[in-house]
Amino acid sequence: MSRQADLLARESRHLAPGASEEAALGKRVFVEGRGATLRDADGAEYLDFAAGTLTQSLGHCHPEVVARLTEQATKLWNVHDFATADRAVLCELLAELLPEHLTTLAFFSTGAEVVEAALRTVQAVAEPGRNRVGALRHGFHGKTQGARMLVHWDIGDQSFAGNSVLGYAPYCYRCPLELTYPSCDVKCATLVRRHIAEKPNVSALFFEPVLGAAGVIVPPPGYWEQIEAACRDNGVLLVADEVLTGGGRAGTFLASEAIGVTPDLVTLAKGMASGFPFAVLAGRDEVLRHPRAGSAGSTASTFAANPLGIAAAHATLSVVSRDDLIGRVRHLGAMMDARLLEMHERHPRLGDVRGIGLLHGLEFVRDRHSRRPAPEIARRVYLAALDAGLRTAIGGHIIRLAPPFIIDEAELLHGLDVLDRAITEAEEAAA
Ligand SMILES: Cc1ncc(COP(=O)(O)O)c(C=O)c1O
């Protein structure tokens, strides 16, 4: 029995079910990561086009992050939310990287935790009577109960509608109104706009500027203009959940900047600290310093802003900024886009390819006419790519690609060649 098979068999006697689809299907035991490459317990290597879980913008074990974490590990790990030596420099660096109206910050440990903090904030500052929050269909915001109020899919029937109302997402490939862009006049946005104007009890709209977990849904021009105007006109706060996109992945520090929306609050996590649990809530002064927002302890928790997380975030963001890695994301993202569009022309089961920066979603379908989702093809592609040394991220019939920003061009093109062959293999097997 291989070392991996032995380890997986032993742990399976104890672990509860409920692993991600990619881990359950992939059956690998990873033991090491360097740059864009992972190694498993039997010695096989993989290019990591899922960048950890979109966390490894600098790849695995970036030497500067390792050095800072190692140094910090010998000094101090947790003093609740007392200030530590690096917290001020991290605040200053974030203030430089974020759009200039987002000057107030709070630190947390995970994506769901920071989304909960944003929910608490909007509920605290809301005028009386504004007791509902808005969200978009297909949005994903985490698995805690408050976040699940905003998410109506993902983990089976466990969503909890709570006091949220949902609007249409800009999902052109599967338009719920059965219209086509641009002749649709972005009707989905018009309906969201009307909904916002007609519902005086909504305090905030939570949204992913690019919907990541649902398969990298990128809004078309015209979508956000209408919705943002409606929120402004009706006193509804805009809360951009950039847990997945924040930190440069869209080719701008925030994806909101790329799509032209100006949020009042932003949540960031995955791209902040090279895989160390660390999350940021950034907002306008008037929201985060509102007299009702900052009650004692509202930004503190056991692991929030621990010194190791701060060190990892400061080291990560310093490299992103110093090495202009966001410019690199735009350059590599354009290469990736061109190669994927070319694949789209040749592979009939690849129904749609879309993306922004170094973040792409591939939808597999039974055929292009019906567009019926084909999770069986996506699984075959995922496994064929993994066996050939390429790790991607799978969810249902969608495969997402999000390589580290530091990947070199040859690695990127090699990974895309592997993917191309994996799609051919999956299509032939399904024929
Ligand atoms: C947009 C978005 N928000 C929130 C979350 C939840 O983050 P976490 O898994 O760290 O709780 C995720 C996770 O993928 C996400 O993509």
The ligand as an ORCA input file, in Angstrom:
! r2SCAN-3c Opt
* xyz 0 1
  C     -16.494     35.346     -0.771
  C     -16.298     34.477      0.430
  N     -16.738     34.902      1.624
  C     -16.563     34.182      2.746
  C     -15.940     32.955      2.709
  C     -15.759     32.162      3.981
  O     -14.425     32.123      4.338
  P     -13.897     31.020      5.373
  O     -13.908     29.713      4.672
  O     -12.499     31.495      5.725
  O     -14.799     31.058      6.549
  C     -15.453     32.474      1.487
  C     -14.768     31.175      1.415
  O     -14.489     30.636      0.385
  C     -15.646     33.246      0.317
  O     -15.215     32.818     -0.884
*
